[in-house]
Amino acid sequence: TNKRVLVPIYNQPLADDLALRIIEVAFPEHEVVGIDCNALIKQHGSLHCVTMQFPKNTLNL
């Protein structure tokens, strides 16, 4: 694993900070990274939608 936990945040400072702290307690050996997902919500998605797996050989990097 990459030792990172991505957490959606929504420009609600109190709720976002609380969520990040809870995740940090749950994953003490990981880096917790808040990702602003406001634009994704407006498009009827969120962090999960943009971090799903791609089948092998579908990306030419």
Secondary structure, DSSP 8 states (H G I E B T S, - for coil): --SEEEEEE-S-HHHHHHHHHHHHHH-TTSEEEEEE-HHHHHTT--HHHHS----TTS---
